[in-house]
Amino acid sequence: MTINPEVFFQYSSSGIAAVVIYWIKQNMQIPEATIARELYLMMEEPLGIVRDYRL
């Protein structure tokens, strides 16, 4: 599994705040475990690692 390309685009363009806005616009229909994993990854790893993330 990879990080959602739209989430990565939002993150790389405008940061974590843009990702949160994206999730809200999706009516928070993303599973909580996915949100937690992606948020942790974005906060802990460099942009290149986030881009190439594989689970």
CHARMM internal coordinates of N, CA and C (Angstrom, degrees):
IC EDIT
DIST 1 N 1 CA 1.4549
DIST 1 CA 1 C 1.5279
ANGL 1 N 1 CA 1 C 108.09
DIST 1 C 2 N 1.3123
ANGL 1 CA 1 C 2 N 115.33
DIHE 1 N 1 CA 1 C 2 N 142.70
DIST 2 N 2 CA 1.4556
ANGL 1 C 2 N 2 CA 120.35
DIHE 1 CA 1 C 2 N 2 CA 176.79
DIST 2 CA 2 C 1.5183
ANGL 2 N 2 CA 2 C 109.06
DIHE 1 C 2 N 2 CA 2 C -114.61
DIST 2 C 3 N 1.3074
ANGL 2 CA 2 C 3 N 115.61
DIHE 2 N 2 CA 2 C 3 N 166.91
DIST 3 N 3 CA 1.4538
ANGL 2 C 3 N 3 CA 119.47
DIHE 2 CA 2 C 3 N 3 CA 174.93
DIST 3 CA 3 C 1.5326
ANGL 3 N 3 CA 3 C 107.33
DIHE 2 C 3 N 3 CA 3 C -68.83
DIST 3 C 4 N 1.3015
ANGL 3 CA 3 C 4 N 117.51
DIHE 3 N 3 CA 3 C 4 N 144.60
DIST 4 N 4 CA 1.4524
ANGL 3 C 4 N 4 CA 123.23
DIHE 3 CA 3 C 4 N 4 CA 179.67
DIST 4 CA 4 C 1.5350
ANGL 4 N 4 CA 4 C 108.59
DIHE 3 C 4 N 4 CA 4 C -55.05
DIST 4 C 5 N 1.3458
ANGL 4 CA 4 C 5 N 118.47
DIHE 4 N 4 CA 4 C 5 N 124.44
DIST 5 N 5 CA 1.4691
ANGL 4 C 5 N 5 CA 119.95
DIHE 4 CA 4 C 5 N 5 CA -178.36
DIST 5 CA 5 C 1.5323
ANGL 5 N 5 CA 5 C 113.04
DIHE 4 C 5 N 5 CA 5 C -57.53
DIST 5 C 6 N 1.3177
ANGL 5 CA 5 C 6 N 118.30
DIHE 5 N 5 CA 5 C 6 N -35.20
DIST 6 N 6 CA 1.4675
ANGL 5 C 6 N 6 CA 120.56
DIHE 5 CA 5 C 6 N 6 CA 178.89
DIST 6 CA 6 C 1.5257
ANGL 6 N 6 CA 6 C 110.40
DIHE 5 C 6 N 6 CA 6 C -67.60
DIST 6 C 7 N 1.3246
ANGL 6 CA 6 C 7 N 116.87
DIHE 6 N 6 CA 6 C 7 N -38.54
DIST 7 N 7 CA 1.4618
ANGL 6 C 7 N 7 CA 120.65
DIHE 6 CA 6 C 7 N 7 CA 176.85
DIST 7 CA 7 C 1.5285
ANGL 7 N 7 CA 7 C 109.33
DIHE 6 C 7 N 7 CA 7 C -63.64
DIST 7 C 8 N 1.3173
ANGL 7 CA 7 C 8 N 117.09
DIHE 7 N 7 CA 7 C 8 N -44.51
DIST 8 N 8 CA 1.4620
ANGL 7 C 8 N 8 CA 120.07
DIHE 7 CA 7 C 8 N 8 CA 178.93
DIST 8 CA 8 C 1.5253
ANGL 8 N 8 CA 8 C 110.41
DIHE 7 C 8 N 8 CA 8 C -62.11
DIST 8 C 9 N 1.3362
ANGL 8 CA 8 C 9 N 117.93
DIHE 8 N 8 CA 8 C 9 N -43.65
DIST 9 N 9 CA 1.4583
ANGL 8 C 9 N 9 CA 121.12
DIHE 8 CA 8 C 9 N 9 CA 179.14
DIST 9 CA 9 C 1.5274
ANGL 9 N 9 CA 9 C 110.80
DIHE 8 C 9 N 9 CA 9 C -59.05
DIST 9 C 10 N 1.3266
ANGL 9 CA 9 C 10 N 116.48
DIHE 9 N 9 CA 9 C 10 N -47.48
DIST 10 N 10 CA 1.4594
ANGL 9 C 10 N 10 CA 120.24
DIHE 9 CA 9 C 10 N 10 CA 179.66
DIST 10 CA 10 C 1.5253
ANGL 10 N 10 CA 10 C 110.81
DIHE 9 C 10 N 10 CA 10 C -61.39
DIST 10 C 11 N 1.3241
ANGL 10 CA 10 C 11 N 116.12
DIHE 10 N 10 CA 10 C 11 N -43.96
DIST 11 N 11 CA 1.4638
ANGL 10 C 11 N 11 CA 121.29
DIHE 10 CA 10 C 11 N 11 CA -179.18
DIST 11 CA 11 C 1.5207
ANGL 11 N 11 CA 11 C 111.59
DIHE 10 C 11 N 11 CA 11 C -64.15
DIST 11 C 12 N 1.3287
ANGL 11 CA 11 C 12 N 116.88
DIHE 11 N 11 CA 11 C 12 N -47.18
DIST 12 N 12 CA 1.4602
ANGL 11 C 12 N 12 CA 119.72
DIHE 11 CA 11 C 12 N 12 CA -176.71
DIST 12 CA 12 C 1.5234
ANGL 12 N 12 CA 12 C 111.75
DIHE 11 C 12 N 12 CA 12 C -70.40
DIST 12 C 13 N 1.3274
ANGL 12 CA 12 C 13 N 117.14
DIHE 12 N 12 CA 12 C 13 N -27.52
DIST 13 N 13 CA 1.4665
ANGL 12 C 13 N 13 CA 120.50
DIHE 12 CA 12 C 13 N 13 CA -179.78
DIST 13 CA 13 C 1.5231
ANGL 13 N 13 CA 13 C 112.81
DIHE 12 C 13 N 13 CA 13 C -83.02
DIST 13 C 14 N 1.3510
ANGL 13 CA 13 C 14 N 115.87
DIHE 13 N 13 CA 13 C 14 N -43.27
DIST 14 N 14 CA 1.4676
ANGL 13 C 14 N 14 CA 118.30
DIHE 13 CA 13 C 14 N 14 CA -169.65
DIST 14 CA 14 C 1.5209
ANGL 14 N 14 CA 14 C 115.16
DIHE 13 C 14 N 14 CA 14 C -135.97
DIST 14 C 15 N 1.3045
ANGL 14 CA 14 C 15 N 117.95
DIHE 14 N 14 CA 14 C 15 N 1.01
DIST 15 N 15 CA 1.4547
ANGL 14 C 15 N 15 CA 120.00
DIHE 14 CA 14 C 15 N 15 CA 176.18
DIST 15 CA 15 C 1.5217
ANGL 15 N 15 CA 15 C 114.34
DIHE 14 C 15 N 15 CA 15 C 92.40
DIST 15 C 16 N 1.3156
ANGL 15 CA 15 C 16 N 114.33
DIHE 15 N 15 CA 15 C 16 N -175.12
DIST 16 N 16 CA 1.4642
ANGL 15 C 16 N 16 CA 121.67
DIHE 15 CA 15 C 16 N 16 CA -174.56
DIST 16 CA 16 C 1.5235
ANGL 16 N 16 CA 16 C 111.96
DIHE 15 C 16 N 16 CA 16 C -63.04
DIST 16 C 17 N 1.3193
ANGL 16 CA 16 C 17 N 117.97
DIHE 16 N 16 CA 16 C 17 N -35.08
DIST 17 N 17 CA 1.4686
ANGL 16 C 17 N 17 CA 119.90
DIHE 16 CA 16 C 17 N 17 CA 179.81
DIST 17 CA 17 C 1.5257
ANGL 17 N 17 CA 17 C 110.43
DIHE 16 C 17 N 17 CA 17 C -58.87
DIST 17 C 18 N 1.3317
ANGL 17 CA 17 C 18 N 118.14
DIHE 17 N 17 CA 17 C 18 N -39.87
DIST 18 N 18 CA 1.4631
ANGL 17 C 18 N 18 CA 121.48
DIHE 17 CA 17 C 18 N 18 CA 178.64
DIST 18 CA 18 C 1.5206
ANGL 18 N 18 CA 18 C 111.19
DIHE 17 C 18 N 18 CA 18 C -65.27
DIST 18 C 19 N 1.3177
ANGL 18 CA 18 C 19 N 116.85
DIHE 18 N 18 CA 18 C 19 N -34.85
DIST 19 N 19 CA 1.4661
ANGL 18 C 19 N 19 CA 120.64
DIHE 18 CA 18 C 19 N 19 CA 177.86
DIST 19 CA 19 C 1.5265
ANGL 19 N 19 CA 19 C 110.01
DIHE 18 C 19 N 19 CA 19 C -66.13
DIST 19 C 20 N 1.3099
ANGL 19 CA 19 C 20 N 117.24
DIHE 19 N 19 CA 19 C 20 N -43.54
DIST 20 N 20 CA 1.4642
ANGL 19 C 20 N 20 CA 120.86
DIHE 19 CA 19 C 20 N 20 CA 178.66
DIST 20 CA 20 C 1.5311
ANGL 20 N 20 CA 20 C 109.90
DIHE 19 C 20 N 20 CA 20 C -61.66
DIST 20 C 21 N 1.3190
ANGL 20 CA 20 C 21 N 117.19
DIHE 20 N 20 CA 20 C 21 N -42.13
DIST 21 N 21 CA 1.4699
ANGL 20 C 21 N 21 CA 120.08
DIHE 20 CA 20 C 21 N 21 CA 177.12
DIST 21 CA 21 C 1.5314
ANGL 21 N 21 CA 21 C 110.20
DIHE 20 C 21 N 21 CA 21 C -62.41
DIST 21 C 22 N 1.3228
ANGL 21 CA 21 C 22 N 117.40
DIHE 21 N 21 CA 21 C 22 N -41.35
DIST 22 N 22 CA 1.4644
ANGL 21 C 22 N 22 CA 121.12
DIHE 21 CA 21 C 22 N 22 CA 177.14
DIST 22 CA 22 C 1.5313
ANGL 22 N 22 CA 22 C 110.56
DIHE 21 C 22 N 22 CA 22 C -59.41
DIST 22 C 23 N 1.3350
ANGL 22 CA 22 C 23 N 116.59
DIHE 22 N 22 CA 22 C 23 N -46.90
DIST 23 N 23 CA 1.4664
ANGL 22 C 23 N 23 CA 119.71
DIHE 22 CA 22 C 23 N 23 CA 178.92
DIST 23 CA 23 C 1.5295
ANGL 23 N 23 CA 23 C 111.06
DIHE 22 C 23 N 23 CA 23 C -59.70
DIST 23 C 24 N 1.3277
ANGL 23 CA 23 C 24 N 117.02
DIHE 23 N 23 CA 23 C 24 N -41.94
DIST 24 N 24 CA 1.4670
ANGL 23 C 24 N 24 CA 121.01
DIHE 23 CA 23 C 24 N 24 CA 179.43
DIST 24 CA 24 C 1.5251
ANGL 24 N 24 CA 24 C 109.99
DIHE 23 C 24 N 24 CA 24 C -63.17
DIST 24 C 25 N 1.3278
ANGL 24 CA 24 C 25 N 117.03
DIHE 24 N 24 CA 24 C 25 N -42.92
DIST 25 N 25 CA 1.4661
ANGL 24 C 25 N 25 CA 120.42
DIHE 24 CA 24 C 25 N 25 CA 178.47
DIST 25 CA 25 C 1.5311
ANGL 25 N 25 CA 25 C 111.89
DIHE 24 C 25 N 25 CA 25 C -63.28
DIST 25 C 26 N 1.3251
ANGL 25 CA 25 C 26 N 116.47
DIHE 25 N 25 CA 25 C 26 N -24.85
DIST 26 N 26 CA 1.4657
ANGL 25 C 26 N 26 CA 121.09
DIHE 25 CA 25 C 26 N 26 CA 176.93
DIST 26 CA 26 C 1.5275
ANGL 26 N 26 CA 26 C 110.56
DIHE 25 C 26 N 26 CA 26 C -85.72
DIST 26 C 27 N 1.3216
ANGL 26 CA 26 C 27 N 116.19
DIHE 26 N 26 CA 26 C 27 N 11.61
DIST 27 N 27 CA 1.4703
ANGL 26 C 27 N 27 CA 123.08
DIHE 26 CA 26 C 27 N 27 CA -178.66
DIST 27 CA 27 C 1.5188
ANGL 27 N 27 CA 27 C 112.54
DIHE 26 C 27 N 27 CA 27 C 59.07
DIST 27 C 28 N 1.3219
ANGL 27 CA 27 C 28 N 114.81
DIHE 27 N 27 CA 27 C 28 N 28.87
DIST 28 N 28 CA 1.4752
ANGL 27 C 28 N 28 CA 121.33
DIHE 27 CA 27 C 28 N 28 CA 177.21
DIST 28 CA 28 C 1.5299
ANGL 28 N 28 CA 28 C 111.61
DIHE 27 C 28 N 28 CA 28 C 53.48
DIST 28 C 29 N 1.3285
ANGL 28 CA 28 C 29 N 116.58
DIHE 28 N 28 CA 28 C 29 N 37.39
DIST 29 N 29 CA 1.4589
ANGL 28 C 29 N 29 CA 121.72
DIHE 28 CA 28 C 29 N 29 CA 179.46
DIST 29 CA 29 C 1.5267
ANGL 29 N 29 CA 29 C 112.40
DIHE 28 C 29 N 29 CA 29 C -84.28
DIST 29 C 30 N 1.3151
ANGL 29 CA 29 C 30 N 116.54
DIHE 29 N 29 CA 29 C 30 N 3.45
DIST 30 N 30 CA 1.4585
ANGL 29 C 30 N 30 CA 121.84
DIHE 29 CA 29 C 30 N 30 CA 178.49
DIST 30 CA 30 C 1.5262
ANGL 30 N 30 CA 30 C 107.83
DIHE 29 C 30 N 30 CA 30 C -80.10
DIST 30 C 31 N 1.3377
ANGL 30 CA 30 C 31 N 117.69
DIHE 30 N 30 CA 30 C 31 N 134.83
DIST 31 N 31 CA 1.4691
ANGL 30 C 31 N 31 CA 118.80
DIHE 30 CA 30 C 31 N 31 CA 178.61
DIST 31 CA 31 C 1.5308
ANGL 31 N 31 CA 31 C 111.87
DIHE 30 C 31 N 31 CA 31 C -56.90
DIST 31 C 32 N 1.3145
ANGL 31 CA 31 C 32 N 115.71
DIHE 31 N 31 CA 31 C 32 N 142.55
DIST 32 N 32 CA 1.4710
ANGL 31 C 32 N 32 CA 120.85
DIHE 31 CA 31 C 32 N 32 CA -177.50
DIST 32 CA 32 C 1.5157
ANGL 32 N 32 CA 32 C 112.19
DIHE 31 C 32 N 32 CA 32 C -57.00
DIST 32 C 33 N 1.3182
ANGL 32 CA 32 C 33 N 116.98
DIHE 32 N 32 CA 32 C 33 N -38.14
DIST 33 N 33 CA 1.4660
ANGL 32 C 33 N 33 CA 119.91
DIHE 32 CA 32 C 33 N 33 CA 179.99
DIST 33 CA 33 C 1.5294
ANGL 33 N 33 CA 33 C 111.02
DIHE 32 C 33 N 33 CA 33 C -63.78
DIST 33 C 34 N 1.3168
ANGL 33 CA 33 C 34 N 117.49
DIHE 33 N 33 CA 33 C 34 N -36.73
DIST 34 N 34 CA 1.4681
ANGL 33 C 34 N 34 CA 121.54
DIHE 33 CA 33 C 34 N 34 CA 178.10
DIST 34 CA 34 C 1.5208
ANGL 34 N 34 CA 34 C 110.35
DIHE 33 C 34 N 34 CA 34 C -67.56
DIST 34 C 35 N 1.3210
ANGL 34 CA 34 C 35 N 116.98
DIHE 34 N 34 CA 34 C 35 N -45.48
DIST 35 N 35 CA 1.4653
ANGL 34 C 35 N 35 CA 120.80
DIHE 34 CA 34 C 35 N 35 CA 178.07
DIST 35 CA 35 C 1.5263
ANGL 35 N 35 CA 35 C 109.85
DIHE 34 C 35 N 35 CA 35 C -58.86
DIST 35 C 36 N 1.3107
ANGL 35 CA 35 C 36 N 116.75
DIHE 35 N 35 CA 35 C 36 N -47.01
DIST 36 N 36 CA 1.4635
ANGL 35 C 36 N 36 CA 120.77
DIHE 35 CA 35 C 36 N 36 CA -178.95
DIST 36 CA 36 C 1.5269
ANGL 36 N 36 CA 36 C 111.08
DIHE 35 C 36 N 36 CA 36 C -62.02
DIST 36 C 37 N 1.3292
ANGL 36 CA 36 C 37 N 117.59
DIHE 36 N 36 CA 36 C 37 N -44.63
DIST 37 N 37 CA 1.4682
ANGL 36 C 37 N 37 CA 121.29
DIHE 36 CA 36 C 37 N 37 CA -178.88
DIST 37 CA 37 C 1.5151
ANGL 37 N 37 CA 37 C 110.18
DIHE 36 C 37 N 37 CA 37 C -63.87
DIST 37 C 38 N 1.3553
ANGL 37 CA 37 C 38 N 117.55
DIHE 37 N 37 CA 37 C 38 N -47.22
DIST 38 N 38 CA 1.4502
ANGL 37 C 38 N 38 CA 120.61
DIHE 37 CA 37 C 38 N 38 CA -177.50
DIST 38 CA 38 C 1.5286
ANGL 38 N 38 CA 38 C 111.46
DIHE 37 C 38 N 38 CA 38 C -66.85
DIST 38 C 39 N 1.3114
ANGL 38 CA 38 C 39 N 117.07
DIHE 38 N 38 CA 38 C 39 N -40.99
DIST 39 N 39 CA 1.4625
ANGL 38 C 39 N 39 CA 120.72
DIHE 38 CA 38 C 39 N 39 CA 179.46
DIST 39 CA 39 C 1.5240
ANGL 39 N 39 CA 39 C 110.76
DIHE 38 C 39 N 39 CA 39 C -63.91
DIST 39 C 40 N 1.3278
ANGL 39 CA 39 C 40 N 117.20
DIHE 39 N 39 CA 39 C 40 N -45.87
DIST 40 N 40 CA 1.4597
ANGL 39 C 40 N 40 CA 121.17
DIHE 39 CA 39 C 40 N 40 CA 177.46
DIST 40 CA 40 C 1.5309
ANGL 40 N 40 CA 40 C 110.66
DIHE 39 C 40 N 40 CA 40 C -59.30
DIST 40 C 41 N 1.3068
ANGL 40 CA 40 C 41 N 116.26
DIHE 40 N 40 CA 40 C 41 N -45.47
DIST 41 N 41 CA 1.4611
ANGL 40 C 41 N 41 CA 121.15
DIHE 40 CA 40 C 41 N 41 CA -179.36
DIST 41 CA 41 C 1.5233
ANGL 41 N 41 CA 41 C 110.99
DIHE 40 C 41 N 41 CA 41 C -60.58
DIST 41 C 42 N 1.3357
ANGL 41 CA 41 C 42 N 117.19
DIHE 41 N 41 CA 41 C 42 N -45.32
DIST 42 N 42 CA 1.4583
ANGL 41 C 42 N 42 CA 120.72
DIHE 41 CA 41 C 42 N 42 CA -178.87
DIST 42 CA 42 C 1.5251
ANGL 42 N 42 CA 42 C 111.93
DIHE 41 C 42 N 42 CA 42 C -65.75
DIST 42 C 43 N 1.3106
ANGL 42 CA 42 C 43 N 117.37
DIHE 42 N 42 CA 42 C 43 N -31.78
DIST 43 N 43 CA 1.4596
ANGL 42 C 43 N 43 CA 120.49
DIHE 42 CA 42 C 43 N 43 CA -177.83
DIST 43 CA 43 C 1.5253
ANGL 43 N 43 CA 43 C 112.64
DIHE 42 C 43 N 43 CA 43 C -83.06
DIST 43 C 44 N 1.3180
ANGL 43 CA 43 C 44 N 117.21
DIHE 43 N 43 CA 43 C 44 N -24.79
DIST 44 N 44 CA 1.4635
ANGL 43 C 44 N 44 CA 120.57
DIHE 43 CA 43 C 44 N 44 CA -172.83
DIST 44 CA 44 C 1.5259
ANGL 44 N 44 CA 44 C 114.99
DIHE 43 C 44 N 44 CA 44 C -104.28
DIST 44 C 45 N 1.3274
ANGL 44 CA 44 C 45 N 118.20
DIHE 44 N 44 CA 44 C 45 N -21.99
DIST 45 N 45 CA 1.4620
ANGL 44 C 45 N 45 CA 120.35
DIHE 44 CA 44 C 45 N 45 CA -170.88
DIST 45 CA 45 C 1.5286
ANGL 45 N 45 CA 45 C 111.72
DIHE 44 C 45 N 45 CA 45 C -118.60
DIST 45 C 46 N 1.3331
ANGL 45 CA 45 C 46 N 117.06
DIHE 45 N 45 CA 45 C 46 N 154.00
DIST 46 N 46 CA 1.4622
ANGL 45 C 46 N 46 CA 120.65
DIHE 45 CA 45 C 46 N 46 CA 175.32
DIST 46 CA 46 C 1.5371
ANGL 46 N 46 CA 46 C 111.03
DIHE 45 C 46 N 46 CA 46 C -65.94
DIST 46 C 47 N 1.3199
ANGL 46 CA 46 C 47 N 116.28
DIHE 46 N 46 CA 46 C 47 N 160.58
DIST 47 N 47 CA 1.4585
ANGL 46 C 47 N 47 CA 122.56
DIHE 46 CA 46 C 47 N 47 CA -176.82
DIST 47 CA 47 C 1.5307
ANGL 47 N 47 CA 47 C 112.87
DIHE 46 C 47 N 47 CA 47 C -54.14
DIST 47 C 48 N 1.3165
ANGL 47 CA 47 C 48 N 118.31
DIHE 47 N 47 CA 47 C 48 N -41.35
DIST 48 N 48 CA 1.4678
ANGL 47 C 48 N 48 CA 121.68
DIHE 47 CA 47 C 48 N 48 CA 179.99
DIST 48 CA 48 C 1.5158
ANGL 48 N 48 CA 48 C 112.35
DIHE 47 C 48 N 48 CA 48 C -63.16
DIST 48 C 49 N 1.3080
ANGL 48 CA 48 C 49 N 118.16
DIHE 48 N 48 CA 48 C 49 N -36.38
DIST 49 N 49 CA 1.4599
ANGL 48 C 49 N 49 CA 121.70
DIHE 48 CA 48 C 49 N 49 CA 178.43
DIST 49 CA 49 C 1.5322
ANGL 49 N 49 CA 49 C 109.37
DIHE 48 C 49 N 49 CA 49 C -69.10
DIST 49 C 50 N 1.3293
ANGL 49 CA 49 C 50 N 116.38
DIHE 49 N 49 CA 49 C 50 N -41.42
DIST 50 N 50 CA 1.4673
ANGL 49 C 50 N 50 CA 120.60
DIHE 49 CA 49 C 50 N 50 CA 178.48
DIST 50 CA 50 C 1.5318
ANGL 50 N 50 CA 50 C 108.66
DIHE 49 C 50 N 50 CA 50 C -61.09
DIST 50 C 51 N 1.3257
ANGL 50 CA 50 C 51 N 116.58
DIHE 50 N 50 CA 50 C 51 N -45.90
DIST 51 N 51 CA 1.4618
ANGL 50 C 51 N 51 CA 120.94
DIHE 50 CA 50 C 51 N 51 CA -179.15
DIST 51 CA 51 C 1.5223
ANGL 51 N 51 CA 51 C 111.85
DIHE 50 C 51 N 51 CA 51 C -58.56
DIST 51 C 52 N 1.3159
ANGL 51 CA 51 C 52 N 117.23
DIHE 51 N 51 CA 51 C 52 N -40.90
DIST 52 N 52 CA 1.4619
ANGL 51 C 52 N 52 CA 122.04
DIHE 51 CA 51 C 52 N 52 CA -174.87
DIST 52 CA 52 C 1.5226
ANGL 52 N 52 CA 52 C 113.38
DIHE 51 C 52 N 52 CA 52 C -95.79
DIST 52 C 53 N 1.3307
ANGL 52 CA 52 C 53 N 117.57
DIHE 52 N 52 CA 52 C 53 N 10.58
DIST 53 N 53 CA 1.4669
ANGL 52 C 53 N 53 CA 121.44
DIHE 52 CA 52 C 53 N 53 CA -173.87
DIST 53 CA 53 C 1.5296
ANGL 53 N 53 CA 53 C 112.12
DIHE 52 C 53 N 53 CA 53 C -57.19
DIST 53 C 54 N 1.3020
ANGL 53 CA 53 C 54 N 114.85
DIHE 53 N 53 CA 53 C 54 N 133.73
DIST 54 N 54 CA 1.4731
ANGL 53 C 54 N 54 CA 122.85
DIHE 53 CA 53 C 54 N 54 CA 175.45
DIST 54 CA 54 C 1.5225
ANGL 54 N 54 CA 54 C 107.54
DIHE 53 C 54 N 54 CA 54 C -133.44
DIST 54 C 55 N 1.3093
ANGL 54 CA 54 C 55 N 116.50
DIHE 54 N 54 CA 54 C 55 N 136.49
DIST 55 N 55 CA 1.4696
ANGL 54 C 55 N 55 CA 120.61
DIHE 54 CA 54 C 55 N 55 CA 178.07
DIST 55 CA 55 C 1.4928
ANGL 55 N 55 CA 55 C 109.11
DIHE 54 C 55 N 55 CA 55 C -102.65
END
COOR INIT
IC SEED 1 N 1 CA 1 C
IC BUILD
